[in-house]
Amino acid sequence: MTIENTLAKVDTDLAAGRLPLARQRLRGLVSSFPADLSLRVRLADDYRLFGESVQAGRWSYLDAGRSPEEVAAFEARYRHPVDRMRALAWRGSEAAAKTPFARAQLAAMRLAASQSAGKPMDWDQLGSGADEPTEPGSVHDVLFGLGCMVGLIVCLALMCIGISTVISWL
């Protein structure tokens, strides 16, 4: 299916009120054609229609005509440069970007992420980030710690119940 056909289906989905399907199609196009900045702008426009400034800022980040407020919302949501880099879903070299502005944005983001991570970062080797902690003390870290603590308490309680059961049989 061509980009034009898919965009026509997106328009049909939006007209019929099928917003999740329209977004899914657009995100699929961006995933398949990450260097096509017009697809990113189209996805940002879709999010903008419904007041989702974080996502509008995310998908318009490489566009020179982007909204500073939306970019600020995106950067506030994705505070760590590696998270921002991952959120942009770019693949390949910055040289593949069609505009000088986009190339400069991508290079600056990769540099900030590399400095923050303390190692060279590459667009194609980001992964999901599940194995790379970002900000110490983040909500994820706190919830993980609480989960471990609850698991330990449950194990200790079961062990005590088991010991008391064995002792009562004796």
N, C-alpha and C positions, 0 to 999 in steps of 0.2 A: 504494500500500500504506500502511495506517495505521501509526501508531506502535505500537499494540497488537499488530497482526499481526507487525510486525518483531520486537518484544520476545518474542512467542511463539516465533518462529523462533530467536531468540537462546537462549531456554531449551532448545529442542529441540537446538540445536547443542551447547550446554554439556553436556546430558545424554548426548549421543552422543560426547562427547570432541573435538568439532570446535572447539577453542579459537580458532584463527586466524580461522575464519569468523565465530564469535560476535563477536569483537573488531572485525572488519571491519564487521559489521552495526551494532554500537554506535557505532563511530567515524563511520559514515555518518549515523546518526541525529543525533549531536552536530553534525556538519557541517551537516546540513539544518536543525536546530533548536538553534542555539548558545545561545539564551536559556533553554532548558528545562534547568534545573539538575538535575532528577531523572535525566535521561539521563547527565549528567556523573557524578553520584554512582553510578549503576549501572555505568558504565564503570570508575570507581575501585574499586568493589567487586570487579569482575572481576579487575582487576590485583592487588588486595589478596589475593585467594584464592591467587594463585600467587607471592606474596612480592615483587612488583615495586613497591617502595615509591616509587621516583621517579615512575612513571606514576600510581600511586594518589594521590600528592600533587599531581600535575599536574591530574588530573581532579576531585579533591575540593577544589581550591584555593578555590573560590567558596562552599563549604559551611561554615556556622558550626560544624558538628560534625566538622570535619576533624581528622586526626591531626597534631600538631605535628612528630612525627618524619618523617612522610611529606612534609610541607611543607618541612621542612629538607632532605630528600633531593632534592626537586624543585628547590629554590633552589640547592643545591650543584651540581646537574647543569646547570642553566640559570643561570649566574652573572650574566650581563649582563641588565639589566632589559628591553632590547629583545628578547632571545632568550626571556625568560620571557613577555613579552607575546605574542610570536608563537606560543609553545608552547600558550598557553591557547586559541587558535583562536576567539576571540570576534569577533563582527561586530556592527556597529552601535554605538549609544550605550550607555553604562553605565546609562542610565535604563531600558533594556529588561530589565535584571536584575530578577528577581521578589522579591528580598529586599534589605533595607537593607545587610546584611553583604556580599552579592555586589557591590552597587553601590559600596560603600566600597572593597572590594578592587580592583575594576576601576579606579576612579578613582585610587587610590594607585599602582597598577602603571603606569598611563598617565603619571602625573606623574613617577614615578621614571625611566621610559624617556625621557620628554621632556627631563628634566634631564641624563640621561646622554648622550643623543644631541645635546644642544645645540640642539634644534629641537622644535617641537610634533609629537607623535606622534598618530596616529589609528588606531583599530582596523581600519578598512576599507582603509587604505593601507599595510599592513605588507609585503605581498609575501612572497617566499620568503626574503629576506635575503641572497641570493647577491651582490647588488651593494653591500651595506653591511657593511664590516668591523666586527667587534665588539671583541674584546680583542686589542690588538697583541701579537704573540709567541705567539698561540694555536697549537695543533697544526696547524690548517689553514694558517696563515701559514708555519710552518716547512716543512711538506710541500710547499707551493707553491714556496717558495724552493729546496728541494732538487730538485724536479722541473725547475725552470728551469736549475739548475746542471748537472744530468745532461744535459739537452737541449743545452746549450751545449757541454759536453765532447764529446758524440757528434758534433755539427756540426763542431767543430774537428778531431776525429779523421778524419772523412770528408773534410774539406778537405785534411788532410795526406796522406791516402792518394791523393786525386785529384791533388795536386801532384806527389807522388813518381811516380805512374804516368805523368803527362805528361812529366816529366823523363827517366824511363827510356826513353821512346819516342824522345826526341831523341838 
